[in-house]
Amino acid sequence: MSNGLSARPRTSGVFSGLLLIVFGFLILLHNYGHLQLGGLIRHWWPLVFIFWGATKLYERTLAQRQGRSAGWITPGEVFLVIGLMVVVGIVVAVQEFPRQFPNMEINLGEPYSYPVDISPQPIAPTAHISIRTGRGRITVRSSEESTLRITGQKSIRTFSESDANKRSSTIDIQTVKNGDSYEIHPTGFDLGDSRISVDMDVVVPKRSAVTVHNDHGDIAISDMATDVTVSTQNGDIEVNDTTGNVDVSIQKGDVKVTDTKGDVKVAGHGGQIEVVNAAGSLTVDGEFYSSIRADKIAKGIRFVSQRTDLTLSQLSGHFEKSSGNLEIADAPGNLTSRTKNVSVSLENVTGKVVLDNLNGSVELRYSGPPKEDIAVNNERASISLSIPSSSSFEIQADCRSCDIDSEFSGGSLNATRTGKGDSHLEGKYGSARGPKIVLKSSYDSIQIRKTT
């Protein structure tokens, strides 16, 4: 008490100090590429209030032990939290905006184009070729000759032709040799300059190992006899007629791979993926907002995303994953899949099926009697199983708060229903030894149909 007025409750400042340290450390990790700050804040921002409340409780308890008063939330702390959120938002926006909207550029002036033709040079038939550019289309083709050929076009956007001519004179394509390795890249300008692009058409020996990186532009590679590695930040990628493995990394764009004898791996983010006729396997790891299509993948598919974790050991038919849907037809291999918010349709997946799904219907159709075990656990959505009437199987089906509708009866099949609305079907059907079928669902029906 001083001058008849109560002393103002004090705060220790623990929260403000710790918050500045934590946010400074997070921004530092973000700047050095070790942390995606945008995703972290988007999912975990409520922790700020939990941390805030815990700190204020600690301050108040400490003040009571020391016999002094302590305040709760001060206006300064409120402004500090809001200010830090604004700073973090600006930091994330500055880095993410160019990635999300790479085509939103201010292109002033007129485009001027100039041809590029580099003198052919002999190289080893098994040389490693590395190609890198900032902007422009890259095409790589093979030749039976042990020769490296490079042609292309440089495009410059300026306000006058004289300025374009001046800038063009310093721009070229350089080849740097290091043993049997060759690095090809444009020179004479900043690769991040959006006003300049260099298209390259590169012809290499058929058995060369090729690595291509492009920041902005399409990439096309064909008829290579060894491994191919391709990456781009923004652009479409097309690879066809290859013998070795194909490794693709992409952030924005479509991917198409056809007729390869090796394994195919696609990672990152992007639009549509299409892989046709691969003698090896297909691995997709990342988030792709359009469809993922595959046909005739001899060694199967591995697909991992936020909503799907799928392994299919062999695909002779068709696979398609689009927004909210997963379709597989004519796959003799085993299938193990965990999905969320996806409707699943399987037709003639004749290997063992283990499917765990949430918030999406599941439909299984067989043209012939199933020979391998089937296990489907589906939460909050229906299950439909269609198999020939001549099938033999052992079944255990449970439907919590829902009905089981089966066209199969007789044998040792026994259907029951509880007073709470739970349904159960168990037993054997048919005279032959068949697979075990386990179906579990909740809040929707299980339907078991006969096909002719």
C-alpha positions in Angstrom: 0.0 0.0 0.0 1.5 3.4 -1.1 -0.2 6.8 -1.1 -3.5 5.0 -0.4 -3.3 3.0 -3.7 -2.8 -0.8 -4.0 0.4 -2.0 -5.4 0.1 -3.2 -9.0 0.5 -7.0 -9.3 3.8 -7.9 -10.8 4.8 -10.4 -13.4 8.1 -12.2 -13.5 8.4 -12.0 -17.2 9.2 -15.8 -17.5 6.6 -16.3 -20.2 7.8 -13.4 -22.4 11.4 -14.5 -22.1 10.8 -18.1 -22.9 8.5 -17.3 -25.7 11.1 -15.1 -27.4 13.7 -17.9 -27.0 11.4 -20.6 -28.5 10.2 -18.5 -31.4 13.7 -17.3 -32.2 15.0 -20.9 -32.2 12.1 -22.1 -34.5 12.7 -19.3 -37.0 16.4 -20.1 -37.0 15.7 -23.8 -37.8 13.2 -22.7 -40.5 15.8 -20.4 -42.2 18.4 -23.2 -42.3 15.9 -25.6 -43.9 15.7 -28.0 -40.9 12.0 -27.2 -40.1 8.9 -26.5 -42.0 7.6 -23.7 -39.8 4.3 -23.2 -41.7 3.2 -26.8 -41.1 4.3 -26.7 -37.5 2.4 -23.5 -36.6 -0.7 -24.7 -38.6 -1.1 -27.9 -36.5 0.5 -27.0 -33.1 -0.4 -23.3 -32.6 -2.7 -24.1 -29.6 0.4 -25.1 -27.6 1.2 -21.3 -27.3 -1.9 -20.9 -25.1 -1.2 -24.1 -23.1 2.4 -22.8 -22.5 1.1 -19.4 -21.7 -1.4 -20.7 -19.1 1.1 -23.0 -17.5 3.7 -20.2 -17.2 1.1 -17.8 -15.5 0.1 -20.6 -13.0 3.8 -21.0 -12.2 4.3 -17.2 -11.7 1.2 -17.0 -9.5 2.2 -19.9 -7.3 5.7 -18.5 -6.9 4.4 -15.1 -6.0 2.1 -16.6 -3.4 5.0 -18.4 -1.8 7.0 -15.2 -1.6 4.1 -13.3 -0.1 3.5 -10.9 -3.0 0.8 -10.4 -5.5 1.1 -11.6 -9.1 -0.9 -10.6 -12.1 -2.3 -12.9 -14.8 -2.2 -11.9 -18.4 -0.8 -8.4 -19.1 -1.5 -6.3 -22.2 2.2 -6.4 -23.0 2.1 -10.2 -23.2 -1.0 -10.1 -25.5 0.8 -7.7 -27.9 3.9 -9.9 -27.7 2.0 -13.0 -28.8 0.2 -11.2 -31.6 3.4 -9.6 -32.8 5.3 -12.9 -32.8 2.5 -14.5 -34.8 2.6 -11.7 -37.4 6.4 -12.0 -37.7 6.2 -15.8 -38.1 3.4 -15.3 -40.7 5.6 -13.0 -42.7 8.6 -15.3 -42.5 6.6 -18.3 -43.8 4.8 -16.2 -46.5 8.1 -14.9 -47.9 9.4 -18.4 -48.3 6.2 -20.3 -49.3 4.5 -17.8 -51.6 7.1 -18.3 -54.5 6.7 -22.1 -54.1 2.9 -22.1 -54.1 2.5 -19.5 -56.9 5.7 -19.8 -59.0 3.9 -18.6 -62.1 2.8 -15.3 -60.6 5.7 -13.2 -61.9 5.8 -9.7 -63.3 7.1 -10.3 -66.8 7.7 -6.9 -68.3 9.0 -6.2 -71.7 9.1 -8.4 -74.9 10.7 -11.9 -75.3 13.6 -12.3 -77.6 15.0 -15.7 -78.6 18.5 -16.8 -79.8 19.7 -20.3 -80.9 22.4 -22.2 -79.1 24.6 -24.8 -80.8 27.6 -26.3 -78.9 30.2 -28.2 -80.9 29.9 -32.0 -80.4 32.5 -33.6 -78.3 33.5 -37.3 -77.8 32.8 -38.7 -74.4 33.0 -42.2 -72.7 30.0 -44.4 -73.6 29.2 -44.9 -69.9 29.8 -41.3 -68.8 27.7 -39.7 -66.0 25.9 -36.7 -67.4 24.6 -34.0 -64.9 22.4 -31.3 -66.3 21.2 -28.3 -64.3 19.4 -25.1 -65.2 17.2 -22.5 -63.7 14.4 -22.0 -66.3 13.7 -23.7 -69.6 12.8 -27.0 -71.0 15.3 -29.8 -70.9 15.2 -32.7 -73.4 17.6 -35.7 -73.2 17.8 -38.3 -76.0 20.2 -41.2 -76.5 22.5 -42.1 -79.4 24.5 -45.1 -80.3 27.5 -42.8 -80.8 29.9 -41.9 -77.9 29.3 -38.2 -78.5 27.8 -35.4 -76.5 25.6 -32.9 -78.6 23.9 -29.9 -77.2 21.6 -27.5 -78.9 19.0 -25.2 -77.5 17.5 -21.7 -77.3 18.0 -18.9 -74.9 15.1 -16.5 -74.3 15.4 -13.0 -72.8 12.6 -10.7 -71.8 13.6 -7.0 -72.0 12.2 -3.6 -73.1 14.4 -3.4 -76.2 16.1 -5.7 -78.7 19.4 -3.9 -78.2 19.4 -4.7 -74.5 18.4 -8.4 -75.3 21.3 -8.6 -77.8 23.7 -7.3 -75.2 22.6 -9.7 -72.5 22.5 -12.6 -75.0 26.1 -12.2 -75.8 27.1 -13.2 -72.3 24.8 -16.2 -72.0 26.0 -19.7 -73.1 25.8 -23.4 -72.1 29.0 -24.7 -70.5 30.2 -28.3 -70.2 32.6 -29.1 -67.3 34.5 -32.4 -67.5 35.7 -34.2 -64.4 37.0 -37.7 -65.4 34.1 -39.5 -67.0 31.6 -37.1 -65.5 30.2 -34.1 -67.3 28.2 -31.2 -65.8 26.1 -29.1 -68.2 24.7 -25.8 -67.1 24.0 -22.3 -68.5 26.4 -19.5 -67.7 26.5 -15.7 -67.9 23.5 -14.9 -65.7 21.8 -15.6 -62.4 19.8 -18.9 -62.7 17.1 -17.4 -60.5 16.5 -14.5 -63.0 12.9 -15.0 -64.2 13.5 -12.9 -67.3 16.0 -15.5 -68.8 15.4 -19.1 -69.7 17.5 -21.6 -71.6 16.0 -24.6 -73.4 18.4 -27.5 -73.9 18.2 -30.5 -76.3 21.0 -32.9 -75.2 22.0 -36.1 -77.0 24.1 -38.5 -75.0 25.4 -42.1 -75.4 22.7 -44.6 -74.7 24.5 -46.2 -71.7 25.2 -42.9 -69.9 23.8 -42.3 -66.4 21.7 -39.1 -66.5 20.9 -36.7 -63.7 18.7 -33.7 -64.5 17.7 -30.8 -62.2 15.5 -27.9 -63.3 14.1 -25.2 -61.1 11.3 -24.1 -63.5 10.5 -26.0 -66.7 9.5 -29.3 -68.2 11.9 -32.3 -68.5 11.7 -35.1 -71.1 14.1 -38.1 -71.2 13.8 -41.1 -73.5 15.6 -44.2 -74.6 18.2 -44.5 -71.9 19.9 -47.9 -71.0 20.9 -47.0 -67.4 19.5 -45.2 -64.4 17.8 -41.8 -64.7 17.5 -39.2 -61.9 15.2 -36.2 -62.4 14.1 -33.4 -60.2 12.3 -30.1 -60.7 10.6 -27.4 -58.5 8.0 -26.6 -61.1 7.4 -28.4 -64.3 6.2 -31.6 -65.9 8.4 -34.7 -66.1 8.2 -37.4 -68.8 10.4 -40.4 -69.0 10.0 -43.3 -71.4 11.8 -46.3 -72.9 14.4 -46.8 -70.2 16.3 -49.9 -69.0 17.5 -48.7 -65.6 15.7 -47.3 -62.6 13.9 -44.0 -62.7 14.0 -41.7 -59.7 11.8 -38.6 -59.8 11.6 -35.7 -57.3 9.0 -33.0 -57.9 7.3 -30.1 -56.1 4.8 -28.9 -58.6 3.8 -30.6 -61.9 2.8 -33.9 -63.5 4.9 -37.1 -63.9 4.6 -39.6 -66.7 6.8 -42.7 -66.9 6.2 -45.4 -69.6 7.9 -48.6 -70.7 10.7 -49.0 -68.2 12.5 -52.2 -67.2 13.7 -50.8 -63.8 12.0 -49.5 -60.6 10.2 -46.2 -60.6 10.3 -43.9 -57.6 8.3 -40.6 -57.4 8.7 -38.4 -54.3 7.6 -34.9 -53.3 4.4 -33.0 -54.2 2.6 -32.3 -57.4 -0.3 -33.1 -59.6 -0.9 -36.2 -61.7 1.3 -39.3 -61.8 1.0 -41.9 -64.6 3.2 -45.0 -64.8 2.6 -47.6 -67.4 4.4 -50.9 -68.1 7.2 -51.2 -65.6 9.1 -54.4 -65.2 10.2 -53.3 -61.7 8.2 -51.7 -58.9 6.5 -48.3 -58.4 7.1 -46.2 -55.2 5.1 -43.0 -54.6 6.0 -41.0 -51.5 4.3 -37.7 -51.0 1.2 -35.6 -51.5 -0.2 -35.5 -55.0 -3.4 -33.6 -55.4 -4.5 -35.1 -58.7 -4.8 -38.8 -59.8 -2.1 -41.4 -59.4 -2.5 -44.0 -62.2 -0.6 -47.2 -62.8 -0.9 -50.1 -65.3 1.1 -53.3 -65.5 3.6 -52.9 -62.6 5.3 -56.3 -62.4 6.7 -55.9 -58.9 3.9 -54.0 -57.4 3.2 -50.6 -55.8 4.2 -48.9 -52.6 2.3 -45.7 -51.9 2.7 -43.5 -48.8 0.9 -40.3 -48.1 -0.9 -38.6 -45.2 -4.1 -40.6 -45.9 -2.7 -43.8 -47.4 -0.1 -46.4 -46.6 -0.4 -49.1 -49.3 1.6 -52.1 -50.5 0.6 -54.2 -53.5 3.0 -56.9 -54.5 1.9 -57.3 -58.1 -0.3 -55.4 -60.6 -1.2 -56.8 -64.0 -4.2 -54.5 -64.4 -5.1 -51.0 -63.3 -4.5 -48.9 -60.2 -5.9 -45.4 -59.7 -5.9 -43.2 -56.6 -7.7 -39.9 -56.9 -9.2 -37.5 -54.4 -11.4 -39.6 -52.1 -11.2 -42.8 -54.2 -8.9 -45.8 -54.6 -9.5 -48.3 -57.4 -7.5 -51.5 -58.1 -8.5 -54.0 -60.8 -6.8 -57.3 -61.8 -4.0 -57.6 -59.3 -2.7 -61.1 -58.5 -0.5 -59.8 -55.7 -1.1 -59.4 -52.0 -2.6 -56.1 -50.8 -2.0 -54.4 -47.5 -3.5 -50.9 -47.1 -4.4 -48.3 -44.5 -6.5 -45.5 -45.8 -8.5 -42.5 -44.4 -11.4 -40.6 -45.9 -11.1 -42.8 -49.1 -13.7 -45.0 -50.8 -12.0 -48.2 -51.8 -13.0 -50.4 -54.8 -11.1 -53.7 -55.4 -11.9 -56.0 -58.3 -10.1 -59.3 -58.7 -7.4 -58.6 -56.2 -6.7 -62.3 -55.9 -3.8 -62.3 -53.4 -4.2 -61.9 -49.7 -6.1 -58.7 -48.7 -5.6 -56.8 -45.5 -7.5 -53.5 -45.5 -7.9 -51.0 -42.7 -10.1 -48.0 -43.7 -11.7 -45.0 -42.0 -14.6 -42.9 -43.2 -14.9 -44.5 -46.7 -16.9 -47.3 -48.2 -15.2 -50.6 -49.2 -16.3 -52.7 -52.2 -14.7 -56.0 -53.1 -15.7 -57.9 -56.3 -14.4 -61.3 -57.4 -15.1 -63.0 -60.8 -13.8 -66.3 -59.4 -13.8 -67.9 -55.9 -11.3 -66.1 -53.6 -8.3 -68.3 -52.7 -6.5 -66.1 -50.2 -7.6 -64.7 -46.9 -9.5 -61.4 -46.8 -9.5 -59.1 -43.8 -11.3 -55.7 -43.9 -11.7 -53.4 -41.0 -13.9 -50.4 -41.9 -14.8 -47.6 -39.5 -18.0 -45.6 -40.0 -18.7 -46.8 -43.6 -20.1 -49.8 -45.4 -18.5 -53.0 -46.7 -19.7 -54.8 -49.8 -18.3 -58.2 -50.8 -19.4 -59.9 -54.1 -18.1 -63.5 -54.7 -19.3 -66.4 -56.9 -22.0 -68.7 -55.4 -19.7 -71.6 -55.9 -17.2 -70.2 -53.4 -16.1 -72.0 -50.3 -15.0 -69.9 -47.3 -14.9 -69.4 -43.6 -16.3 -66.1 -42.4 -16.5 -63.9 -39.3 -18.3 -60.7 -39.8 -19.1 -58.1 -37.1 -21.2 -54.9 -37.6 -21.4 -52.6 -34.7 -24.7 -50.7 -34.6 -25.5 -51.9 -38.1 -26.9 -54.8 -40.2 -25.3 -57.7 -42.0 -27.1 -58.6 -45.2 -25.9 -61.9 -46.7 -27.2 -63.9 -49.7 -25.2 -66.9 -48.5 -26.9 -69.2 -46.0 -26.8 -72.9 -44.9 -23.8 -74.9 -43.9 -22.6 -73.8 -40.5 -23.3 -70.1 -41.1 -25.0 -68.6 -38.1 -26.3 -65.0 -38.0 -27.2 -63.2 -34.8 -28.2 -59.7 -33.7 -28.0 -58.2 -30.2 -30.5 -55.9 -28.5 -28.1 -53.0 -29.0 -28.2 -53.4 -32.8 -24.9 -55.2 -33.3 -24.9 -57.9 -35.9 -22.7 -61.0 -36.2 -22.2 -63.7 -38.9 -19.9 -66.7 -38.4 -19.3 -70.1 -39.9 -18.3 -72.0 -43.0 -19.8 -72.2 -46.4 -19.2 -74.7 -49.2 -17.7 -78.2 -49.2 -14.1 -77.3 -50.2 -11.5 -75.7 -48.1 -11.5 -71.9 -48.6 -10.0 -68.7 -47.3 -10.9 -67.0 -44.1 -12.9 -63.8 -44.5 -13.0 -61.3 -41.6 -15.2 -58.2 -42.0 -15.6 -55.5 -39.4 -17.6 -52.4 -39.7 -19.5 -49.8 -37.6 -22.5 -47.5 -38.2 -23.1 -48.8 -41.7 -24.0 -52.1 -43.3 -22.1 -55.2 -44.4 -23.4 -56.7 -47.6 -22.3 -60.1 -48.9 -23.6 -60.9 -52.5 -23.5 -63.8 -54.9 -22.2 -63.3 -58.4 -22.9 -65.6 -61.3 
